[in-house]
Amino acid sequence: MSKGLRRTLIVGAALLIFGVLLWIRLDISSIKAHLDREISNIADLEMNAEQASLTALHGIGLRLDSVSLKHEQYQIQAGHINISIRLLPLLLGKVEAKSLDIHDALIKIRPGTMQLTSASLSSLPVERIHLIRSNIQTMDGKAVLNDLHLELRDIGPNRETLWEIQAQQDKESISGHGRLGFQAGEIKSGFGKLKLEQVSLTRIQPFTPKSVHPFINQENGMVSGALTLDIAKNNDWAVFGELKLNSDDNEKPIKLRGKFSHPEKDHVNWRDSFIHLSDSAVIAIDGECILARCSTRLQASNIELQTWSPVIPAGIKFHQQLSGTTGLEAEINWDDEAWHGDIDFNLSEGLFRYKEEEIPLPELQLNADKLSGNATSWQAEASLTSPDISGNMQIISAQKPSGHKQMFIEANVVKSKLWQPLANLLLASLDIQPAISASGTINGTLSLVQQDKDKKLELQVDAGLAKITYGDQFNKPEKIPARCTGEIHWSGTKGTPVKSISLQDCQVGSATLERMNWSNKKQKQQLKISNLAINFDQLKAKSVRLSEQSNPFRGFIKGSSSSSWSKSNTALWLQNMSGNWQLQNFGREQWNASGKIKANNGEFSSEHLLLEGMHGLAELKGHLSPARQLGSIELISAHLDGTNLPAPPAELLQKMVISGTIKQTQLTLLQNNWQDIKAAYVWRQGKLQLKGLKSTIAGGEISAGKLTLHAKPEALDIHGKVRFKNVQLQEVQGLNPLLQAEMKGVMHANIELHGSIPDLQVSHWQQSNGDILIYSGEWKQQAKAESITEKLGFRTPETRSYAFKKLEGRFRIEEMNTRFSSIKLLQKGDHYRGSAKISADGKLSGKVEQQQGNMPYAVSGEWPYFIWQPIQ
């Protein structure tokens, strides 16, 4: 046998023995069971795989598909895991894993309980671990890292382990590398670098204490920067570098710069650290954590208020309308469950913006020495003062776990320089014009409660020593009592109106209100007033003005009422009112009323009501129902002046039907006194219909079966048939100027009137007609100036007088002409008959015939001058 053949046989035998041993050792079940025990003993893991198979892709190895790993701190669901196995130990019957490649894994962790020690890392049963295309989430599904690639090389208790990490999704990325030096399983040195690009703050939140979650609860907030890790020994390490935080609202980013150290177990601190809110706004911070209990100090000065926006808890927007320079001294303590501390905050050169207006604020000092909270609630007690201004405001504020927020403010003898701008700021925050001007001091309390979007403001104030004005609507001088307790309820939804307003125990000067409630629910509004008493004359005497709407009122009103109406028709508040009111000279310049009024579901009634004003005095009783548009009113007695005609009734009265009687009424109209007026009336469609009218005037009587009056802005229309009896013409005021002559006699007449007053021109009385009879009359007239001396006024024209025993006739006004027919004249025993016409331009024409001598006369001239000339 040759030497070459012998060698070949030896190698073949060795390979055969190797193959037989390998075949015997490659028992998948035993290898997997061995690895399960190793992993369970070292890492306290429970591992399950749906399928296991051998692989020779990178040497001998084991492939596990659909793998689940469970631990108290984390869970892993992997698509597959490749475990490479050392060959020589395997041939000797020992299983040793060389590397672990985990593909497409979903890793769920509990950040609050993660405790990765150096021993657990260095004692892993592999030299290399590689995570490929993996995602890390919290147990409740919040994303921490996506598309993660992590590699640990040269793992061992006495080795220098290298690590490299990379994760990216869209614009977010985390990358880094470094080394960890182990000796006897403990870290003795280390170094690394980590780079973050636009990483969402929500990814970091699970690793921070719950108590500070509200401060980083910004869904669009991003963090970028670079960090360096330096490890001196196992428990002595430090992180330093710079981070940049971008907020939700496109505000300037915050820069964090400093050093975070871990000198020993359960102890970390940060020194020489700064928060850069802007290029010039820097907050110096230092602090430490011992056994998970932390504290930090913050100091800042000359920082613009708006610069604080990125660090104000999410959901607070009020500061966005404020500007000014601030200073801060604070100390905050916290652990994983809660925080507490105290803050001294100063605001100078403050301004509050409302639309286009800027409201200056005094220098404000906020001292909050009792601050505490956790992830879902907080409490604060503070004092608000201003240098060189006496008084202070004590503030208690809180948020409950349910989200219920409340704030309580108590003002103690606060001067106007402090409370006036803050009151305007409060009005502006409610979208009410901030127009308060004031001097003096006030006392009071304010409470603001918020649940979700519903808000409630409670206010109790005593401003008796203060002078307060609100534009042109409200004015209260100093030393005039002013106190009230109020409540406003509204929704934070944009465009939603106030839901309810209530006032109680209110007083301004002599005006008092026991309680008032107004509500605005769905499509219905309600108003209830209890024991309101206002003497407008006393208020005006003290220069007190309650509102622009109340300025025209005078007199005294007292009572209670309630009403409701729909949002679409606010006029219905009067038609649905119930209550009782007592009036004393209450009203406006035109009319004021005295008496008692009762309202019952929109029907108003009074047994005796006295009206007095520029148009006279009237006593009446009856009832009105605006809802049914019906009423019955009896005019008991009145003295009325129609010289200045009243304005037409309001639209509400225009639509109503009112009936009743008129008694013992006197009316001054057209310069004459119409006395003892009696009539039944009906008011319908803005017109007054008089029936059975009787009255006396100028020693005679007047009566009408039916007379219709219609008030217009500048006139009073009259339509109807009127009878005059025994009227002394010489006592009728205004008649002589109208006729341009002096007229005497006793008149009887039946006239149908169609015209308007006060204008008595013929053009306004078209279609008027009637019969007139005058006894014992006289027409006296100054003759027309004829000569030059008369025209120049050096000589008075002679007065002509025409006396007659009886004059009767019929007239009609039509087409701008006045026609007289059936004229009968008895003068000095002579009888005359005839007719005449006065044209629109005053031309007089006609014919009269003397009956005894059949002598005709032509009547001509220009009114009021006329000439009789015999007709030849």
C-alpha positions in Angstrom: 0.0 0.0 0.0 1.4 3.2 -1.0 1.9 6.2 1.3 -0.6 8.4 -0.6 -3.3 5.8 -0.5 -2.7 5.3 3.2 -3.1 9.0 3.8 -6.3 9.1 1.8 -7.7 6.2 3.8 -6.8 8.0 7.1 -8.4 11.3 6.0 -11.5 9.4 4.8 -11.7 7.5 8.0 -11.4 10.8 10.0 -14.1 12.4 7.9 -16.3 9.4 8.4 -15.8 9.6 12.1 -16.4 13.4 12.0 -19.6 12.9 10.0 -20.8 10.2 12.3 -20.1 12.3 15.3 -21.7 15.4 13.7 -24.8 13.3 12.8 -25.1 12.0 16.3 -24.6 15.5 17.8 -26.9 17.4 15.5 -30.1 16.6 17.4 -32.3 19.6 16.9 -34.4 19.0 19.9 -31.6 18.6 22.3 -29.7 21.6 20.9 -32.9 23.8 21.2 -33.5 22.4 24.7 -30.0 23.2 25.7 -30.3 26.8 24.4 -33.6 27.2 26.2 -32.0 26.2 29.5 -29.0 28.5 29.0 -31.2 31.5 28.1 -33.6 30.8 30.9 -30.8 30.5 33.5 -28.8 33.6 32.4 -31.5 36.0 31.3 -34.6 34.6 33.0 -36.4 34.3 29.7 -39.1 32.0 28.5 -38.6 31.2 24.8 -41.0 29.5 22.4 -40.7 28.9 18.7 -43.2 27.4 16.3 -40.5 25.7 14.2 -36.8 24.9 14.6 -34.4 23.8 11.8 -30.7 23.4 11.1 -29.0 25.9 8.8 -25.5 26.0 7.3 -25.8 29.5 5.8 -22.9 30.8 7.9 -21.6 27.6 9.4 -23.6 25.2 11.6 -26.5 26.9 13.2 -30.1 26.7 14.3 -33.0 28.7 12.8 -36.0 29.4 14.9 -39.2 30.7 13.2 -42.1 32.7 14.8 -40.2 33.1 18.1 -41.6 34.6 21.3 -39.4 35.6 24.2 -41.1 36.7 27.5 -39.5 38.5 30.4 -40.9 40.6 33.2 -39.5 43.8 31.7 -40.0 43.1 28.0 -41.5 40.8 25.3 -40.1 39.9 21.9 -42.0 38.6 18.9 -39.5 37.8 16.1 -40.0 36.6 12.6 -37.0 34.3 12.9 -33.8 34.0 14.9 -30.5 32.5 13.5 -28.2 31.1 16.2 -24.7 30.1 15.0 -23.1 27.2 17.0 -19.4 26.5 17.5 -18.4 23.4 15.7 -15.6 21.9 17.9 -17.5 22.1 21.2 -20.5 20.6 19.4 -18.4 17.5 18.3 -17.3 17.1 21.9 -20.9 17.1 23.0 -21.2 20.6 24.2 -23.4 23.3 22.7 -21.9 26.8 22.6 -23.7 29.7 20.7 -21.5 32.1 18.8 -23.9 34.8 17.6 -27.6 35.7 17.7 -29.3 37.3 14.7 -32.8 38.5 15.4 -34.9 39.4 12.3 -38.1 41.5 12.1 -38.7 41.6 15.8 -41.4 43.6 17.7 -40.0 44.3 21.1 -42.3 45.6 23.8 -40.8 47.1 27.0 -41.8 48.5 30.3 -39.6 51.7 30.5 -40.3 52.2 34.2 -38.9 48.8 35.2 -36.0 48.4 32.8 -32.9 47.6 34.8 -30.2 46.4 32.3 -27.0 45.8 34.4 -23.5 45.3 33.3 -23.5 41.7 34.5 -26.6 40.8 32.5 -25.0 42.3 29.4 -21.5 40.8 29.8 -22.8 37.3 30.7 -25.0 36.9 27.6 -24.3 33.4 26.1 -23.2 34.7 22.7 -20.3 36.8 21.4 -22.4 38.9 19.1 -26.1 40.0 19.0 -27.6 41.6 15.9 -31.1 43.1 15.8 -32.3 43.6 12.2 -35.4 45.5 11.0 -36.9 45.6 14.5 -39.4 47.9 16.2 -39.5 48.8 19.9 -42.8 49.8 21.6 -44.1 50.2 25.1 -46.5 47.6 26.4 -49.5 49.9 25.5 -48.3 50.2 21.9 -46.6 53.6 21.9 -43.7 53.6 19.3 -40.2 54.1 20.7 -37.9 53.1 17.8 -38.8 51.9 14.3 -36.6 50.0 11.8 -34.0 49.5 14.5 -30.6 47.9 13.7 -28.5 47.2 16.7 -25.3 45.2 16.9 -23.2 44.2 20.0 -19.8 42.6 19.2 -17.2 40.8 21.4 -19.6 40.3 24.3 -17.9 38.8 27.3 -17.1 39.5 31.0 -13.5 40.4 30.2 -13.8 42.0 26.8 -14.3 45.4 25.2 -17.7 45.2 23.7 -18.5 47.4 20.7 -22.0 48.6 20.0 -23.7 50.3 17.1 -27.3 51.5 16.7 -29.3 53.0 13.9 -33.1 53.6 13.6 -35.0 55.7 11.1 -38.5 56.5 10.1 -39.4 59.3 7.6 -37.4 62.3 8.9 -36.7 60.8 12.3 -33.4 59.1 13.0 -31.2 57.9 15.8 -27.6 56.7 15.2 -24.6 56.0 17.4 -21.7 53.9 18.2 -19.3 53.2 21.1 -17.5 50.7 23.3 -17.9 49.2 26.8 -14.9 47.7 28.6 -15.7 44.8 30.9 -13.5 43.3 33.6 -14.9 40.3 35.6 -18.3 41.2 34.2 -18.3 44.8 35.4 -17.9 47.9 33.3 -14.6 49.6 33.9 -14.6 52.1 31.1 -16.6 53.2 28.1 -17.2 55.8 25.5 -19.9 56.5 22.9 -21.7 59.0 20.7 -25.4 59.3 19.9 -27.0 61.5 17.3 -30.7 62.4 17.2 -32.5 64.0 14.2 -36.1 65.2 14.6 -37.1 62.5 17.1 -40.6 62.9 18.3 -41.0 63.9 22.0 -43.7 61.3 22.3 -41.0 58.6 21.9 -39.1 59.9 24.8 -42.1 60.5 27.1 -42.4 56.8 28.3 -38.8 57.1 29.8 -39.6 60.2 31.8 -41.5 60.4 35.2 -45.2 60.5 34.8 -45.3 63.6 37.0 -43.7 65.7 34.2 -45.6 64.3 31.2 -47.8 67.4 30.8 -44.7 69.4 30.1 -43.6 67.3 27.1 -47.1 66.3 25.9 -46.6 67.8 22.4 -47.6 65.5 19.6 -45.6 67.5 17.0 -42.6 68.3 19.3 -39.2 67.2 18.0 -35.8 66.8 19.5 -32.4 66.9 17.7 -28.8 67.0 18.9 -25.7 65.1 19.8 -24.7 63.4 23.1 -21.4 62.0 24.3 -21.2 59.2 26.8 -18.2 58.9 29.1 -17.9 55.9 31.6 -15.2 55.9 34.2 -16.3 52.7 35.9 -19.4 50.6 36.5 -21.5 53.2 38.3 -19.6 56.3 37.4 -20.6 57.8 34.0 -21.7 61.1 32.4 -23.6 62.3 29.4 -22.9 65.7 27.9 -23.8 67.5 24.8 -26.6 69.7 23.3 -30.2 69.1 22.3 -32.6 71.2 20.4 -36.4 70.9 21.0 -39.0 72.2 18.5 -42.5 72.8 19.9 -46.0 72.3 18.3 -46.6 75.9 17.4 -43.7 76.8 15.2 -42.1 78.7 18.0 -38.4 79.2 18.4 -36.6 75.9 19.4 -35.3 75.3 22.9 -31.6 74.4 23.3 -30.5 72.2 26.2 -26.8 72.3 27.0 -24.9 70.8 29.9 -23.7 67.7 31.6 -25.6 64.9 33.2 -23.6 62.8 35.6 -24.0 59.5 37.5 -21.3 59.4 40.1 -22.6 56.4 42.0 -25.5 54.0 42.2 -28.9 55.7 42.5 -27.4 59.1 42.2 -27.4 61.5 39.2 -26.9 65.2 39.0 -26.7 68.0 36.4 -24.4 70.9 36.7 -23.4 73.8 34.5 -26.5 73.2 32.5 -28.5 75.8 30.6 -31.8 76.0 28.8 -31.6 78.5 25.8 -35.1 79.7 25.1 -33.6 82.2 22.6 -30.3 83.7 21.8 -30.5 86.1 24.8 -33.0 84.1 27.1 -31.0 81.6 29.1 -32.2 79.6 32.2 -29.5 78.3 34.5 -30.4 74.9 36.0 -28.7 72.5 38.5 -30.1 69.6 40.4 -29.8 66.0 41.3 -31.7 62.7 41.8 -31.0 60.3 44.7 -32.9 57.1 44.9 -35.4 58.3 42.2 -36.1 61.5 44.2 -35.1 64.6 42.2 -34.8 68.3 42.7 -33.7 71.1 40.5 -33.2 74.9 40.7 -33.9 77.3 37.9 -32.8 80.9 37.6 -33.6 83.3 34.8 -33.9 87.1 34.2 -34.8 89.5 31.5 -36.6 87.0 29.4 -39.5 87.9 27.1 -42.7 86.3 28.3 -43.4 84.8 24.9 -40.1 83.0 25.1 -41.6 80.8 27.8 -44.2 79.3 25.4 -42.3 76.1 24.6 -42.1 75.1 28.3 -45.6 75.9 29.3 -47.8 72.8 29.7 -49.8 71.8 26.6 -53.4 73.1 26.6 -52.6 76.5 28.2 -53.1 79.3 25.6 -53.8 82.4 27.6 -50.2 83.6 27.7 -50.3 84.0 23.9 -51.9 87.4 24.2 -49.4 88.6 26.8 -46.0 90.2 26.4 -43.4 91.6 28.8 -40.1 90.9 30.5 -39.9 88.2 33.1 -37.6 86.9 35.8 -37.7 83.5 37.6 -36.4 81.8 40.7 -37.7 78.3 41.2 -37.0 75.0 42.9 -38.8 71.9 41.8 -38.8 68.5 43.5 -40.2 65.3 41.9 -40.2 61.5 41.8 -41.9 59.1 39.5 -45.4 59.8 40.9 -45.5 63.5 41.9 -43.8 66.9 42.0 -43.7 69.9 44.3 -41.9 73.2 44.6 -42.0 76.9 44.8 -41.6 79.7 42.3 -41.0 83.4 42.4 -42.0 84.9 39.0 -41.8 88.6 38.0 -43.4 90.4 35.0 -42.4 93.9 34.1 -43.4 96.1 31.1 -46.3 93.9 30.6 -48.9 94.3 27.8 -52.1 92.4 27.0 -53.3 92.5 23.4 -57.1 92.6 22.6 -57.8 92.8 18.9 -56.0 96.0 17.9 -55.7 97.4 21.5 -52.8 97.0 23.9 -53.6 97.1 27.6 -50.6 98.0 29.9 -50.1 95.9 33.0 -48.3 97.0 36.2 -45.2 95.2 37.4 -46.4 91.9 38.8 -44.8 89.6 41.4 -46.1 86.1 41.7 -44.9 84.1 44.7 -46.0 80.5 44.6 -44.7 78.7 47.7 -47.1 75.7 47.5 -46.9 73.9 44.2 -47.5 70.2 43.7 -48.9 67.8 41.2 -48.6 64.5 39.3 -49.3 63.2 35.8 -53.1 64.0 36.0 -53.5 66.7 38.6 -51.8 69.7 40.2 -52.4 72.3 43.0 -51.0 75.8 43.5 -51.2 78.5 46.2 -49.7 81.9 45.3 -49.7 85.6 46.1 -49.9 88.2 43.4 -48.5 91.7 44.3 -47.1 94.7 42.6 -44.2 96.9 43.9 -45.3 100.2 45.3 -49.0 99.2 45.1 -50.7 98.3 48.3 -52.9 95.2 48.6 -52.5 91.6 47.3 -54.3 88.8 45.6 -54.2 85.3 47.0 -54.6 82.6 44.4 -55.5 79.0 44.8 -55.6 76.9 41.7 -55.9 73.2 41.0 -56.6 70.5 38.4 -58.2 67.2 39.4 -57.5 63.8 37.8 -60.8 64.1 36.0 -59.5 67.2 34.1 -61.6 69.5 36.3 -59.8 72.8 36.7 -60.5 75.5 39.2 -58.9 78.8 40.3 -59.8 80.9 43.3 -58.6 84.5 43.7 -59.1 86.7 46.8 -58.4 90.4 46.6 -57.5 92.2 49.8 -57.8 96.1 49.7 -56.2 96.2 46.2 -55.6 99.5 44.6 -56.9 100.2 41.2 -53.4 100.4 39.6 -53.3 96.6 40.2 -56.8 95.4 39.8 -58.1 97.6 37.0 -55.7 96.2 34.3 -56.3 92.7 35.6 -60.0 93.2 35.4 -59.7 94.4 31.8 -57.5 91.4 31.1 -60.3 89.1 32.4 -62.9 90.8 30.3 -60.7 90.5 27.2 -60.2 86.8 27.9 -64.0 86.4 27.8 -64.1 88.4 24.5 -65.7 91.4 26.2 -64.4 94.9 25.4 -61.8 95.8 28.1 -62.9 99.3 28.8 -62.8 99.6 32.6 -61.3 102.8 34.0 -61.0 103.1 37.8 -59.4 104.5 40.9 -59.6 103.5 44.6 -59.5 100.1 46.2 -61.6 96.9 46.0 -62.1 93.7 47.9 -63.5 90.5 46.5 -63.0 87.0 45.3 -63.0 85.3 41.9 -63.4 81.6 41.2 -62.9 80.0 37.7 -63.9 76.4 37.2 -63.4 74.4 34.0 -64.6 70.9 33.1 -63.6 69.9 29.6 -64.8 72.8 27.5 -67.4 74.1 30.0 -66.3 77.0 32.1 -67.8 78.8 35.1 -66.7 82.2 36.5 -67.9 83.2 40.0 -67.2 86.7 41.2 -67.9 88.5 44.5 -66.8 92.1 44.7 -67.1 95.1 47.0 -66.0 98.3 45.2 -67.7 100.9 47.5 -64.4 102.8 47.8 -63.6 102.8 44.1 -64.5 105.0 41.2 -65.4 102.8 38.2 -66.4 103.6 34.7 -66.9 101.3 31.7 -66.9 103.4 28.5 -70.2 105.4 28.2 -72.3 102.7 29.7 -71.4 102.5 33.4 -70.1 105.0 36.0 -69.9 104.8 39.8 -68.2 107.5 41.8 -66.1 106.8 44.9 -67.8 106.2 48.2 -71.0 104.9 46.5 -71.9 101.4 47.7 -71.2 98.8 45.0 -71.2 95.1 45.7 -72.4 92.0 43.9 -72.0 88.2 43.7 -72.2 86.9 40.1 -71.7 83.7 38.1 -71.1 83.3 34.4 -71.2 79.9 32.7 -70.0 79.5 29.1 -68.5 77.0 26.7 -64.9 77.2 25.5 -66.1 76.2 22.0 -65.3 79.0 19.5 -68.4 81.0 18.6 -70.6 79.5 21.4 -72.5 82.1 23.4 -72.6 82.4 27.2 -74.8 79.7 28.7 -76.0 81.4 31.8 -75.5 84.5 34.0 -76.6 84.9 37.6 -76.4 87.8 40.0 -77.3 88.0 43.7 -77.2 90.4 46.6 -76.2 93.3 44.3 -76.2 97.0 45.1 -75.0 100.1 43.3 -75.9 103.3 45.1 -79.5 103.0 46.1 -80.3 100.3 43.5 -80.5 96.8 44.8 -81.1 93.3 43.3 -81.7 90.2 45.4 -81.2 87.8 42.5 -81.2 87.6 38.7 -80.8 84.4 36.6 -80.5 84.3 32.8 -79.9 81.1 30.9 -79.4 80.2 27.2 -80.3 76.6 26.7 -80.8 74.9 23.3 -83.3 77.1 21.5 -84.7 78.8 24.6 -83.7 81.7 26.8 -85.0 82.4 30.3 -84.8 85.4 32.6 -85.8 85.6 36.3 -85.5 88.7 38.4 -86.2 88.7 42.1 -86.7 91.9 44.1 -85.1 94.5 41.9 -85.4 98.1 43.1 -83.9 101.1 41.2 -84.4 104.8 41.8 -83.0 106.3 38.6 -83.4 109.9 39.8 -81.3 109.2 42.9 -78.7 107.4 40.8 -78.4 110.4 38.4 -78.2 112.8 41.4 -75.1 110.7 42.5 -73.8 110.6 38.9 -74.3 106.8 38.8 -74.9 105.3 35.4 -75.9 101.7 35.2 -75.9 101.1 31.4 -76.4 102.9 28.1 -79.9 101.3 27.8 -81.0 102.6 31.2 -79.8 106.2 30.8 -83.1 107.5 29.4 -85.1 106.1 32.4 -86.2 108.1 35.4 -88.3 107.5 38.5 -88.5 104.4 40.7 -89.2 100.7 39.8 -89.4 97.8 42.2 -90.6 94.2 41.7 -89.9 90.7 40.4 -90.6 88.8 37.2 -89.7 85.9 35.0 -89.9 85.2 31.3 -88.7 82.9 28.5 -88.4 83.3 24.8 -86.8 81.6 21.7 -83.5 82.6 20.3 -85.1 83.4 17.0 -87.5 85.9 18.5 -86.2 88.0 21.4 -89.3 90.2 21.4 -91.2 87.3 23.0 -89.6 88.0 26.4 -92.3 90.6 27.0 -95.1 88.4 25.7 -94.2 85.6 28.2 -93.5 87.6 31.3 -95.0 87.0 34.7 -94.5 89.1 37.8 -95.4 92.2 39.8 -93.9 95.7 39.5 -94.5 98.9 41.5 -93.8 102.1 39.6 -93.3 105.6 40.8 -92.8 108.3 38.1 -91.0 105.6 36.2 -90.4 106.1 32.5 -88.8 108.4 30.0 -89.0 112.0 29.0 -92.2 111.5 27.0 -94.1 109.5 29.7 -93.6 108.2 33.2 -95.9 105.9 35.2 -97.0 105.5 38.8 -98.9 102.5 40.1 -98.8 98.7 40.2 -98.6 96.4 37.2 -99.2 92.7 37.3 -98.0 90.3 34.6 -99.4 86.9 34.1 -98.0 84.8 31.2 -97.7 88.0 29.1 -100.9 89.7 30.1 -100.3 93.0 31.9 -103.0 94.5 34.1 -103.4 97.4 36.5 -106.2 98.6 38.6 -104.9 102.2 38.7 -102.0 103.6 36.6 -101.1 107.2 36.5 -99.3 108.4 33.3 -97.6 111.8 33.2 -95.3 113.5 30.8 -94.8 116.1 28.2 -98.3 115.3 26.7 -100.2 115.7 29.9 -101.6 113.5 32.7 -103.8 110.4 32.4 -105.3 107.9 34.8 -106.3 104.5 33.5 -106.9 100.9 34.3 -107.2 97.7 32.3 -105.1 95.0 30.8 -103.0 94.2 27.7 -101.8 90.9 26.2 -99.0 91.3 23.7 -99.1 87.6 23.1 -102.7 87.6 22.1 -102.4 91.2 20.7 -105.6 92.1 22.6 -106.3 94.6 25.4 -109.0 96.5 27.2 -108.1 99.9 28.8 -110.4 102.5 30.4 -109.2 106.1 30.5 -110.6 107.2 33.8 -109.6 110.9 33.4 -106.9 112.8 31.6 -105.6 116.3 30.8 -103.7 115.9 27.5 -101.8 118.4 25.5 -101.8 117.7 21.7 -99.8 120.8 20.8 -96.7 118.5 20.2 -98.2 115.4 18.7 -96.7 112.2 20.2 -94.7 109.8 18.0 -96.6 106.9 16.4 -97.0 103.9 18.7 -94.3 101.2 18.8 -94.6 98.3 16.3 -95.9 96.1 19.0 -98.9 98.4 19.7 -99.5 98.9 16.0 -100.5 95.2 15.7 -102.7 95.1 18.8 -106.4 95.5 19.1 -107.3 97.5 22.2 -110.8 98.6 23.2 -112.3 100.6 26.1 -113.9 103.9 27.1 -112.7 107.5 27.6 -114.1 109.5 30.4 -113.5 113.0 31.9 -110.8 113.8 29.5 -109.6 117.3 28.5 -107.5 117.8 25.4 -105.6 120.9 24.2 -105.5 120.6 20.4 -105.2 123.3 17.7 -105.0 126.0 20.4 -108.4 125.0 21.9 -109.5 123.2 25.0 -111.7 120.2 24.2 -113.3 119.5 27.5 -115.3 116.6 29.1 -114.5 114.2 26.3 -116.4 110.9 26.5 -116.3 108.1 24.0 -115.9 104.4 23.4 -112.9 103.4 21.3 -111.2 100.6 19.5 -107.5 100.7 18.6 -106.9 98.5 15.5 -104.1 98.4 13.0 -102.5 101.6 14.3 -105.8 103.5 14.0 -108.0 104.8 16.8 -111.8 104.6 16.2 -114.0 106.7 18.5 -117.6 105.9 18.8 -120.3 108.0 20.5 -117.9 110.9 20.9 -119.1 113.9 23.0 -117.2 117.0 24.1 -117.5 120.7 24.7 -115.5 123.5 23.0 -115.9 127.3 22.9 -119.1 127.2 24.8 -120.7 124.7 22.5 -120.9 120.9 22.0 -119.3 118.5 19.6 -120.4 114.9 18.9 -119.6 112.2 16.4 -121.0 108.8 15.8 -117.8 107.5 14.5 -114.4 109.2 14.1 -111.1 107.6 13.0 -107.7 109.0 14.0 -104.4 107.7 12.6 -101.1 109.0 14.0 -98.3 109.5 11.6 -94.8 110.8 12.2 -95.7 114.4 11.3 -99.5 114.5 11.4 -102.7 113.1 12.8 -105.2 112.0 10.1 -108.9 112.5 10.9 -111.8 110.8 9.1 -115.5 110.9 10.1 -118.7 113.0 10.5 -118.7 115.6 13.3 -121.6 117.7 14.6 -121.1 121.1 16.2 -123.8 122.8 18.3 -123.8 126.3 19.7 -120.1 126.9 19.2 -119.1 130.5 19.9 -116.9 131.4 17.0 -115.3 134.3 18.8 -114.0 131.8 21.4 -112.5 129.4 18.9 -108.7 130.0 19.1 -106.8 130.0 15.8 -109.9 130.7 13.7 -109.2 134.3 12.9 -105.6 133.7 11.6 -107.0 130.9 9.5 -109.7 133.1 8.0 -107.5 136.2 8.0 -110.5 138.0 9.5 -112.4 138.3 12.7 -115.4 136.0 12.9 -118.2 136.1 15.5 -121.4 134.2 15.9 -123.0 131.0 17.0 -122.2 128.0 14.8 -124.1 124.8 14.2 -122.6 122.4 11.7 -122.6 118.8 10.4 -119.2 118.2 8.7 -117.6 115.2 7.2 -113.8 115.5 7.8 -111.1 114.0 5.7 -107.7 115.6 6.5 -104.8 115.9 8.9 -103.7 118.2 11.6 -101.9 120.4 12.5 -101.8 121.5 8.8 -105.2 123.1 8.0 -104.5 124.1 4.4 -107.2 123.2 2.0 -104.9 120.9 0.1 -104.8 118.6 3.1 -108.6 118.3 3.5 -109.7 117.0 0.1 -113.3 115.5 0.0 -114.2 117.2 3.3 -117.8 118.5 3.1 -120.7 119.6 5.3 -123.5 122.0 6.3 -122.8 125.1 8.3 -125.3 127.4 10.0 -124.2 130.6 11.8 -126.5 132.9 13.8 -125.9 136.5 14.9 -122.6 136.6 13.1 -120.1 139.3 12.2 -117.3 139.4 9.7 -114.7 142.0 10.5 -111.8 142.5 8.2 -109.1 145.0 7.6 -109.3 146.3 4.0 -106.6 145.6 1.5 -103.9 148.2 1.3 -104.5 150.2 -1.8 -102.7 153.6 -1.6 -99.0 154.2 -1.4 -99.1 155.3 2.2 -101.1 152.2 3.1 -98.7 149.9 1.3 -95.7 151.7 2.9 -97.3 151.4 6.3 -97.8 155.0 7.0 -101.5 154.6 7.1 -103.6 151.7 8.3 -106.3 150.5 5.9 -109.8 150.9 7.2 -111.6 148.0 8.9 -114.7 146.8 7.3 -117.4 145.0 9.2 -120.3 142.9 7.9 -122.9 141.8 10.4 -125.6 139.3 9.6 -128.4 137.6 11.4 -128.1 134.2 9.7 -125.7 132.5 7.3 -125.9 129.0 6.2 -124.6 126.9 3.3 -123.0 123.7 2.2 -119.3 123.3 1.2 -117.2 120.6 -0.4 -113.4 120.5 -0.9 -112.3 118.7 -4.0 -109.7 119.0 -6.7 -108.0 121.7 -4.7 -111.1 123.9 -4.9 -113.6 124.8 -2.2 -117.2 125.0 -3.5 -120.0 126.6 -1.5 -123.6 125.8 -2.5 -127.1 126.6 -1.1 -125.8 129.8 0.4 -128.5 131.6 2.4 -127.8 135.0 4.0 -130.1 137.1 6.1 -128.7 140.6 6.6 -130.7 143.6 7.7 -133.9 142.0 6.8 -132.7 141.1 3.3 -132.5 137.5 2.1 -129.7 136.4 -0.3 -129.2 133.1 -2.1 -126.3 131.9 -4.2 -123.1 129.9 -4.6 -119.4 130.5 -4.7 -116.0 128.9 -5.3 -112.5 129.5 -4.0 -109.8 128.1 -6.3 -106.5 126.6 -5.4 -104.8 129.9 -5.9 -107.3 131.7 -3.7 -109.4 133.3 -6.4 -113.0 133.9 -5.3 -115.9 133.7 -7.7 -119.6 133.3 -7.3 -123.1 134.7 -7.6 -125.6 135.9 -5.0 -129.1 137.0 -5.7 -131.2 139.3 -3.4 -134.6 137.6 -3.3 -136.8 140.7 -2.6 -135.7 142.7 -5.6 -134.3 139.9 -7.7 -131.0 141.8 -7.7 -128.1 139.6 -8.8 -124.6 140.2 -7.5 -121.3 138.9 -8.7 -118.9 137.9 -6.0 -115.1 138.1 -6.9 -111.8 138.9 -5.4 -108.8 137.0 -3.8 -109.3 135.4 -0.4 -109.8 136.8 2.1 -110.8 140.0 0.2 -114.1 139.9 -1.7 -116.2 142.3 -3.7 -120.0 142.3 -4.4 -120.9 144.0 -7.6 -124.4 144.2 -9.1 -124.8 142.4 -12.4 -126.1 144.8 -15.0 
